[in-house]
Amino acid sequence: MRILDIVERTVPILTELKNARVDFSEMTATVVAVITDQFRDGRRVVGYAFNSFGRYACGGPLRERFIPRLMKAPAAEWIDPASGLPDPLQAVRMLLRREKAGADSERSMAVGTLELALWDIVGKLSGRPLYQVLAERFGLPDASLPRTLACYAGGGFYQSGNDLEKLDAEIRGYLDMGYTAVKIKTGGLRLADDLRRIEHALALLPDGSHLALDASCAFDRQQALAFAAAIAPYGLRWLEEPCEPGDLETYRAVSEAYPGRVAGGENLFCAQEVHNFLRYGPAPDRVVLQPDPPLAYGAGEFHRIVQTSVLQGVPLEHIVPHGGNMMSLHVAAGLGLGGAESYPGLFGPFGGFSNEIAVVDGRVNLPAAPGIGFEEQPALYAIFAQLSS
Ligand code: MG
C-alpha cells in the first residue's frame, strides 16, 4: 500500500468549561487523515485520529517534521513485509530518527496522533476493530479479550451561574445514561465551597466509591495535604492530580498521608516519565494511572507504559487511560486495562463514543466497526471527512 497524502487541521473545541486551573475557551485539537491507495467495501481506506483533549493542537511539528518524514520514507521502513500492512511501531522508530532524547511532549502528541491514524488503517485493512488488533499484537490471549469495559463519566467542570444546580443535573444525566461512577473537578473554590460541592455530588450517589475528584494540578504541597485530609472521610474513588505533575515529592507525600488512591498520568508523555512518576511519586499499589494514548506517542508507547507500570506494582485494573474517546477505549480493551473514561456531551463533537457503544451498569460494550470506528460517530466524522474529500 502507499500513502497518497496526509492532511492535518486545527479545529477549535468551542467550550466554556473550566477546571481549577484553566478554562477551555481557546482550546483546539489537531485532526489528521492519512489517505491511502487502498479500498475496502468500496470505500477508500483513510486512517483518522485526533490528539485528544487539553493540550492544544500540534500541527507545527506535524507539518514541519513528522508528516514529511512519513511521506518520504521507503515502504520497507514502516510496512510489515509479512502482512503488507503498516507497522505503527516501526513507523514511530522511523519518525523519531534525528530526534534528541528528552523533551518528549514537544513531539509525543504529533507522533502519537499519526501512530493512531496508522493503527486505524491496520484495523480497516484487516477488517477488525482496533482493540482486537492491539490485543493480538501485544499478546493478550483471545480468551481474556473483554466483551465489556468499565467506564466512568468524567465531567463536573465548574460552570458559571447556578453551578450546583448544573452539577446536579449533569450527574443525574450520567446516571440515567447508565454510568454508575462519576468524576468531578475540584480545587477551584475555597475549601469549604469545594467540600459543599463534593457533598452535593455524593448525595446523588450510593457512596463515596462512586465519586472521583480531579484537582487538575491546583495545589501546592501544603494545600494538597490539607485538601487530602479534608476529603479522607468521604472514602472516594480517587483523588486526581492534586499537584503539578512533576512535583513528585508532593505526590508521594499525599499518597503517604491519604488513605485512598491518588490518580495521575494525563500529563506524562512517555514510558520513562511514567517510570519516574511511579518510582518517586505516589505508591504504585495505590495509584490510578491515566496517560492518554495520542498525547504519549500512541498505542505502542502505551504498551511500554503498561509494562513498566506492572513491573513497579501497578495492578492492570488501576490503569485507566485519559481521553474519553474511541482511541482510549480501544487501547484500554486491547491491552486488558481496568477501564476507560468518557465525556458524554462534553467537548462538542470530540466528546463521547461512537453510536455502537451503549452504557449498561457502568460498563460499555466494545465496537465492531473496523479500525477506531470514527465513521460511527457522525458529528466527529463530519470533521474528518472534510480532510479527505
Ligand atoms: Mg484530569
Boltz pocket constraint, residues with backbone or C-beta under 6 A from the ligand:
constraints:
  - pocket:
      binder: B
      contacts: [[A, 214], [A, 216], [A, 240], [A, 241], [A, 266]]
      max_distance: 6.0
